[in-house]
């Protein structure tokens, strides 16, 4: 588990229009990562 203020690991995701984006694309900028694990589940 990451702690507040720790660095996120490098990863890539497919974005709008199928364009692949990686965390490195935002180097030097503020990024907010928000995860909602119950999306699409019965939980």
Secondary structure, DSSP 8 states (H G I E B T S, - for coil): ---TT------EEE-GGG-EEEGGGGTTS-------TTTTS--
